[in-house]
Amino acid sequence: MASGAPQNSSQMACDSEISGFLDALLQDFPAPLSLESPLPWKVPGTVLSQEEVEAELTELAMGFLGSRNAPPSFAAAVTHEAISRLLQTDLSEFKRLPEQEEEEEEEEEEKALMIFLDAKGLARSFFNWLWEVCSQWQKQVPLTTQAPQRQWLVSIHAIRNTRRKMEDRHVSLPAFNQLFGLSDSVHRAYFAVFDGHGGVDAARYASVHVHTNAAHQPELLTDPAAALREAFRRTDEMFLRKAKRERLQSGTTGVCALITGAALHVAWLGDSQVILVQQGQVVKLMEPHKPERQDEKARIEALGGFVSLMDCWRVNGTLAVSRAIGDVFQKPYVSGEADAASRELTGSEDYLLLACDGFFDVVPHHEVTGLVHGHLLRQKGSGMRVAEELVAVARDRGSHDNITVMVVFLRDPLELLEGGVQGAGDAQADVGSQDLSTGLSELEITVSQRS
C-alpha cells in the first residue's frame, strides 16, 4: 500500500493492518456483487424511508467491517466515503411503496410526502460502492483516514439475564469524526445505552439513528447538547412513523454521552443513566425521568393522563418511565423530548459509567467507585473486564432485568490506582474476575453479548 508521507512505527503498523484487511476483503470479494450474488449482511426490512437510508446502511457496513476486524477508524472512514458516493447518485430506481394493507385516512398525506426505497436493492448497491472504495484505497489510503486519534479504553458487558428477550442495545463510537466526515481539530467520541421495552425495535432503531441525527444537526459544532436533544426528538419522530406503518408498539429509554475535545455532553430519556467519576467521587450529571417526579407527574396530568402506584409508579397504569422514544399509543403522556447537560473536562476525571435501570435499580451511585476500584486492584490496573464484574454484581443482587453496563475510562486505570483514588463501598467489591492486563495504548471493547 502506497504511502504519502514519512511514518513512525505506529503509523506503519496501522498501515500494515489496513493493508492486510483490504487484501483479505478483496480476496474474498474479488468483484462487485452481481444481482444473483448473496448479500453479505442481513437487510433491515423490505423498505427504507429516504430519511433512514444513511444510518441503516452505515450500521450494516460498520457491523460487516467490524466482524472482519477492520481497524475502527478505518472502518468508519471507508463507510463514510461509500455512503457519500451512494447518496450522490440517483436513487429513484429503488423507489417502491411499503407493504401495508390498511392505511389510516389521516396518514395518507404523510405517506404521499415520504419516499420509500427498496432495502435489498440499496444494500446491494451500497456494498458495491464499499467494494469500489476499498479497491481504490488498496492502492493508497487517503492521509485523512490516518489522522491521529485519541485512544480509548471502553469496557462493555450486556446480558439478557432472566428476561425472555434481550431488549438492550448499546453504541461505542470513538471514531465519530471519521464516520461523519468531520475534519475539524475537535476529537469526538460517542457512547450510548438504550433499554427497550415491549420489544427490541425501538432500542435498535435508536442505537442506529440517534448519533446519525446528531451528526447532521447544525448545532453540533456550537451547541452539542442542543444537537443531542434534537437528535432524540427527531429519532422519536422517525420511529413513530415507522411504528404506525409497521404496527410496532415498543419503546426505549436511552442515555448518551458525546465527548467533544475537553467537554462532555449528555442527553437522556427515561431511566437509563450516566454518571461521571472524578478523583474517586461520583458527579451527578442527570435526573432520570420517572413518573413519580413531581414535574413529570404534573406534565402528564396537564395532558389528561394519570400516574398510579401499582408495583411501581406508572404512566396511565402501564409504563414505569415518563419519557421514551416510541410507545406510539402512550404519546404525548410519555414524552419524546430529551434533557441534556454539558460539563467542561479538566483532565482529572476518572471514567464515565452508562447503564440501564437493570443495573442502577440495585447498585446505587455511591457504591460504583468502590466496586470499580476493587476490580482494578485485583486486576493490577486492567479495566477491560470491569463492566463484566459490575453486571455480575447487579445480577447477584437480584436484578432480573436485562443489564447493560459501559465504562469509558477518561484516564489510564493504572493512574487511578497509583493515585490511591477510591470511593465508598470497597468492601462490597468482592466479585472475582479474570486477570487481563492492559493500558490505553489501543481501543479495547469487551462485548459479552450483542443481540
C-alpha positions in Angstrom: 0.0 0.0 0.0 1.4 3.3 -1.0 2.3 6.0 1.5 2.2 9.7 1.1 4.4 10.9 3.9 7.1 9.6 6.3 5.7 7.5 9.0 6.6 6.4 12.5 6.4 2.8 13.7 2.8 3.0 15.0 1.6 4.5 11.7 3.5 1.8 9.8 1.8 -0.8 12.0 -1.6 0.8 11.3 -0.9 0.8 7.6 0.1 -2.8 7.7 -3.1 -3.7 9.5 -5.2 -1.8 7.0 -3.3 -3.3 4.1 -3.8 -6.8 5.4 -7.5 -6.2 6.0 -8.0 -4.9 2.4 -6.1 -7.7 0.9 -8.2 -10.3 2.7 -11.5 -8.5 1.9 -10.8 -8.2 -1.8 -9.6 -11.8 -1.9 -13.0 -12.9 -0.5 -14.8 -10.4 -2.8 -12.8 -10.2 -6.0 -15.6 -8.4 -7.8 -18.7 -6.3 -7.1 -21.9 -8.3 -6.2 -24.0 -9.4 -9.2 -27.8 -9.5 -9.0 -27.6 -13.2 -8.2 -24.9 -12.9 -5.5 -26.0 -13.4 -1.9 -25.7 -10.3 0.3 -23.0 -10.4 3.0 -25.3 -8.8 5.6 -28.9 -9.0 6.7 -31.1 -6.3 5.2 -33.1 -4.2 7.7 -36.7 -4.8 6.4 -38.1 -4.6 2.9 -38.2 -0.8 2.5 -36.4 2.2 4.0 -37.7 5.7 4.0 -35.2 8.1 2.4 -34.5 9.7 5.8 -33.4 6.2 7.2 -31.0 5.3 4.4 -27.7 6.7 5.7 -28.0 5.4 9.2 -29.3 2.0 8.3 -26.6 1.4 5.6 -23.9 2.8 7.9 -24.9 0.2 10.5 -24.7 -2.6 8.0 -21.2 -1.5 6.9 -19.8 -1.0 10.4 -21.1 -4.3 11.5 -19.7 -6.1 8.5 -16.3 -4.4 8.7 -16.1 -4.9 12.4 -16.8 -8.6 12.0 -13.8 -8.8 9.7 -11.6 -6.9 12.3 -11.2 -3.8 10.3 -9.4 -1.0 12.3 -12.3 1.0 13.8 -11.2 4.4 12.5 -10.5 3.0 9.0 -13.9 1.2 9.0 -15.6 4.5 9.9 -13.7 6.4 7.1 -14.3 3.9 4.4 -18.0 3.6 5.4 -18.4 7.4 5.2 -16.8 7.5 1.8 -19.0 4.8 0.4 -22.2 6.3 1.9 -21.3 9.7 0.4 -20.8 8.2 -3.0 -24.1 6.3 -2.9 -26.1 9.3 -1.7 -24.7 11.4 -4.6 -26.3 9.0 -7.1 -29.9 8.9 -8.4 -31.8 6.6 -6.0 -35.0 6.8 -7.9 -34.5 3.2 -9.3 -35.0 1.9 -5.8 -38.4 3.6 -5.2 -41.2 1.4 -4.0 -44.2 1.6 -1.7 -44.2 -0.1 1.7 -46.3 -3.2 2.1 -49.4 -2.1 4.1 -52.9 -3.4 4.0 -54.9 -0.7 5.7 -53.7 2.9 5.8 -55.3 5.3 8.2 -57.0 8.1 6.3 -55.2 10.8 8.2 -51.9 9.2 7.3 -52.4 9.3 3.5 -51.0 12.8 3.1 -47.9 11.9 5.2 -47.4 8.7 3.2 -47.6 10.6 -0.1 -44.9 13.0 1.0 -42.4 10.3 2.0 -40.1 8.5 -0.3 -39.6 4.7 0.2 -36.7 2.7 -1.2 -36.1 -1.0 -1.7 -33.9 -2.0 1.1 -32.4 -5.1 -0.6 -31.5 -3.2 -3.8 -30.0 -0.3 -1.8 -27.9 -2.7 0.3 -26.5 -4.4 -2.8 -25.7 -1.1 -4.5 -24.1 0.2 -1.3 -21.9 -2.9 -0.9 -20.6 -2.4 -4.4 -19.7 1.2 -3.6 -18.0 0.0 -0.5 -16.1 -2.6 -2.6 -15.1 0.2 -5.1 -13.7 2.4 -2.3 -11.8 -0.5 -0.8 -10.3 -1.3 -4.2 -9.1 2.2 -4.7 -7.8 2.5 -1.2 -5.9 -0.7 -1.5 -3.6 1.2 -3.8 -3.3 4.3 -1.5 -5.3 5.1 1.6 -6.0 8.8 1.9 -3.9 10.5 4.6 -7.1 12.0 6.1 -8.1 8.5 7.3 -4.8 8.2 9.2 -5.1 11.3 11.4 -4.0 10.7 14.9 -6.9 9.7 17.2 -7.3 9.7 20.9 -7.2 6.1 22.1 -10.0 4.9 24.4 -10.4 2.1 26.9 -14.0 1.1 26.9 -15.4 -1.9 28.9 -18.8 -3.2 27.9 -20.9 -6.1 29.1 -24.5 -6.9 28.4 -26.7 -9.9 29.4 -30.3 -11.0 28.8 -30.4 -12.2 32.4 -33.7 -13.9 33.3 -35.8 -12.0 30.7 -37.2 -13.9 27.7 -35.6 -11.4 25.2 -32.6 -9.1 25.2 -34.0 -5.6 24.5 -31.0 -3.5 25.4 -28.7 -2.0 22.8 -25.5 0.0 23.1 -23.2 2.0 20.9 -19.5 2.7 21.3 -18.2 5.0 18.6 -14.8 6.5 19.2 -14.4 7.3 15.5 -17.3 9.7 15.4 -15.5 12.2 13.2 -14.4 9.7 10.6 -17.8 8.2 10.3 -19.4 11.5 9.5 -16.6 13.2 7.7 -15.9 15.9 10.3 -12.4 17.3 9.6 -12.0 20.0 12.3 -9.5 19.7 15.1 -12.0 18.6 17.8 -11.8 15.0 18.7 -15.3 13.5 19.2 -16.5 10.2 20.7 -20.0 8.9 21.3 -21.3 6.3 23.7 -24.9 5.3 24.4 -27.1 2.7 26.1 -30.7 2.1 25.1 -33.1 0.0 27.2 -36.1 -1.3 25.2 -39.5 -2.4 26.4 -42.3 -4.1 24.6 -39.9 -5.4 22.0 -36.5 -4.5 20.7 -37.5 -2.4 17.7 -37.3 1.0 19.3 -34.0 0.3 21.1 -32.4 -1.0 17.9 -33.7 2.0 15.9 -32.4 4.5 18.5 -29.0 2.8 18.5 -28.8 3.2 14.8 -30.3 6.7 14.3 -29.6 9.0 17.3 -25.9 9.5 16.6 -26.5 9.9 12.9 -29.2 12.5 13.5 -26.9 14.3 16.0 -24.1 14.4 13.4 -26.3 16.3 11.0 -27.6 18.9 13.4 -26.2 22.4 12.6 -25.8 22.9 16.3 -23.3 20.1 16.7 -20.3 22.4 16.3 -21.6 25.2 18.5 -24.0 23.6 21.0 -23.6 19.8 21.1 -26.1 19.4 23.9 -28.8 21.0 21.8 -27.8 18.8 18.9 -28.3 15.7 21.1 -31.7 16.9 22.3 -32.8 17.4 18.7 -31.4 14.1 17.7 -33.5 12.3 20.3 -36.6 14.3 19.2 -36.1 13.5 15.5 -35.4 9.8 16.1 -38.6 9.6 18.1 -40.5 11.3 15.3 -39.0 8.9 12.7 -39.6 5.8 14.8 -43.3 6.8 15.4 -43.8 7.0 11.6 -42.2 3.6 11.3 -44.3 2.2 14.2 -47.5 3.4 12.5 -46.5 1.8 9.2 -45.4 -1.5 10.7 -47.7 -1.8 13.7 -44.9 -1.6 16.2 -45.7 -0.8 19.9 -42.2 -0.9 21.5 -40.4 2.0 23.2 -37.0 2.6 24.6 -35.2 4.8 27.2 -31.8 6.0 26.3 -28.7 7.8 27.6 -25.8 9.0 25.5 -22.5 10.8 26.1 -20.7 12.9 23.4 -17.2 13.9 24.3 -16.0 16.8 22.2 -12.5 17.9 22.9 -12.4 19.0 26.5 -16.2 19.0 27.0 -18.7 16.3 28.0 -22.3 16.5 26.7 -25.0 14.0 27.9 -28.6 13.6 26.9 -31.3 11.2 28.2 -34.8 10.0 28.0 -36.3 7.8 30.8 -34.3 5.9 33.5 -31.1 4.8 31.8 -28.4 6.8 33.4 -24.8 8.1 33.1 -22.5 9.1 36.0 -19.1 10.7 36.0 -16.5 9.7 38.5 -13.8 12.4 39.2 -11.0 11.6 41.6 -12.9 8.8 43.2 -16.1 10.8 43.7 -19.4 10.5 41.8 -20.5 13.6 40.0 -24.2 13.6 39.3 -24.9 14.6 35.7 -28.7 14.0 35.3 -32.0 13.2 36.9 -33.8 10.1 35.4 -37.3 10.6 34.0 -39.7 8.7 36.3 -43.4 9.1 36.7 -43.1 9.9 40.4 -41.0 13.0 39.7 -43.3 15.9 40.6 -42.6 17.8 37.4 -43.2 14.7 35.3 -46.4 13.9 37.2 -47.7 17.4 36.7 -46.8 17.4 33.0 -48.7 14.1 32.4 -51.7 15.2 34.4 -51.9 18.5 32.5 -52.2 16.5 29.3 -55.1 14.5 30.7 -53.1 11.4 31.7 -52.5 10.0 35.2 -49.8 8.4 37.3 -50.7 5.5 39.5 -48.9 3.3 42.0 -49.1 -0.4 41.2 -45.9 -2.5 41.8 -44.2 0.9 41.0 -45.3 4.3 39.7 -46.7 4.0 36.2 -47.9 6.3 33.4 -51.6 5.6 32.7 -51.2 2.4 34.7 -48.7 0.9 32.2 -45.2 2.3 31.7 -42.7 2.8 34.5 -40.9 5.6 32.6 -42.3 9.0 31.7 -40.1 9.7 28.7 -39.1 7.4 25.9 -38.6 7.0 22.2 -41.5 5.2 20.7 -44.5 4.0 22.7 -46.8 5.2 20.0 -50.0 4.6 22.0 -48.8 6.5 25.1 -47.8 9.7 23.3 -47.9 12.5 24.4 -48.0 11.4 28.0 -44.7 9.5 27.5 -42.7 12.3 26.0 -40.0 12.0 23.4 -38.3 15.2 24.5 -34.9 14.6 25.9 -33.0 16.5 28.6 -29.3 17.4 28.1 -26.4 18.8 30.0 -22.8 19.9 29.4 -19.7 20.0 31.5 -16.1 21.0 30.9 -13.5 18.4 31.5 -10.4 19.2 33.4 -8.3 16.1 32.9 -8.9 14.9 36.5 -11.9 12.8 35.6 -11.6 9.0 36.0 -14.4 7.5 34.0 -18.0 7.6 32.8 -20.4 4.8 33.5 -23.5 4.3 31.4 -26.1 1.7 32.3 -29.7 0.7 32.1 -32.1 0.5 35.1 -31.3 -3.2 35.4 -28.1 -2.1 36.9 -29.0 1.2 38.7 -32.1 -0.3 40.4 -29.8 -2.5 42.6 -26.5 -0.7 42.6 -26.6 2.9 44.0 -24.3 5.5 42.6 -22.2 5.8 45.7 -21.2 2.1 45.5 -19.9 2.3 41.9 -16.5 3.8 42.8 -15.7 1.1 45.4 -16.7 -1.7 43.0 -14.5 -0.3 40.2 -11.6 0.4 42.5 -11.7 -3.1 44.0 -11.7 -4.6 40.5 -8.7 -2.6 39.4 -6.8 -3.6 42.5 -7.4 -7.3 41.8 -6.7 -7.0 38.1 -3.5 -4.9 38.7 -4.8 -1.9 36.8 -6.6 -3.6 34.0 -10.1 -2.1 33.4 -11.0 -4.2 30.4 -13.3 -6.6 32.3 -14.7 -4.1 34.8 -18.2 -3.9 33.2 -18.5 -7.7 33.4 -17.9 -7.6 37.1 -20.4 -4.8 37.6 -23.0 -6.7 35.7 -22.3 -9.8 37.9 -22.8 -7.6 41.0 -26.2 -6.4 39.8 -27.3 -9.9 38.8 -26.2 -11.3 42.2 -28.1 -8.6 44.0 -31.4 -9.8 42.4 -31.8 -7.9 39.2 -33.9 -9.9 36.8 -33.9 -7.3 34.0 -31.6 -7.1 31.0 -28.4 -5.5 32.2 -26.0 -3.4 30.2 -23.0 -1.6 31.6 -20.5 0.5 29.8 -17.4 2.1 31.4 -15.5 4.7 29.4 -12.1 5.4 31.1 -11.0 9.0 30.8 -7.7 8.3 32.4 -5.5 5.2 32.5 -6.8 2.8 35.1 -3.2 2.3 36.4 -3.1 6.1 37.1 -6.2 5.7 39.2 -4.5 3.1 41.4 -1.3 4.9 41.6 -3.1 8.0 42.9 -4.8 6.0 45.6 -8.2 7.0 44.3 -11.2 5.1 45.7 -14.7 5.7 46.9 -17.2 4.2 49.3 -18.3 0.6 49.0 -14.9 -1.1 48.6 -15.8 -3.8 51.0 -18.7 -4.9 48.7 -16.5 -5.2 45.6 -15.8 -8.9 46.1 -16.7 -10.5 42.8 -13.8 -12.3 41.2 -12.8 -11.7 37.6 -10.2 -12.9 35.1 -6.9 -11.0 35.1 -6.3 -9.3 31.8 -3.7 -6.6 32.0 -4.0 -3.7 29.5 -3.5 0.0 29.1 -4.7 2.9 27.0 -2.5 2.1 24.0 -5.3 0.6 21.9 -9.0 0.6 21.7 -10.4 -2.3 23.8 -14.0 -3.2 23.9 -15.4 -6.3 25.7 -18.8 -7.2 24.5 -20.0 -10.4 26.1 -23.5 -10.4 24.4 -24.7 -8.5 21.5 -28.2 -9.4 20.2 
